[in-house]
Amino acid sequence: MNSLTVELPDSLKQRIEELASLEGYTTSQFVASAAGEKLAVHLSMQFLREEAAMGNREAFDRYLAAVPEGEKGDD
């Protein structure tokens, strides 16, 4: 495992420490988890953008047109 020095405003550092403590994590565990979540969101958005770029609107519209109408209240 590697270490990373990060400069944070005092107020942010304090809030992170408080929340980590409440959740039963060390500050390092909390920050590592937050960074991992941010990375997962970024990678997911990148994947979805790439998939959307390969999409075919006409095929999508045909697919939707083939779906039967639901009964009232099937929202």
Contacts in CASP RR format, 6 or more apart in sequence:
PFRMAT RR
TARGET T0000
AUTHOR 0000-0000-0000
METHOD contacts of the structure
MODEL  1
MNSLTVELPDSLKQRIEELASLEGYTTSQFVASAAGEKLAVHLSMQFLRE
EAAMGNREAFDRYLAAVPEGEKGDD
6 31 0 8 1.000
8 16 0 8 1.000
16 27 0 8 1.000
16 30 0 8 1.000
16 31 0 8 1.000
17 27 0 8 1.000
19 30 0 8 1.000
20 26 0 8 1.000
20 27 0 8 1.000
20 29 0 8 1.000
20 30 0 8 1.000
20 31 0 8 1.000
23 30 0 8 1.000
25 33 0 8 1.000
END
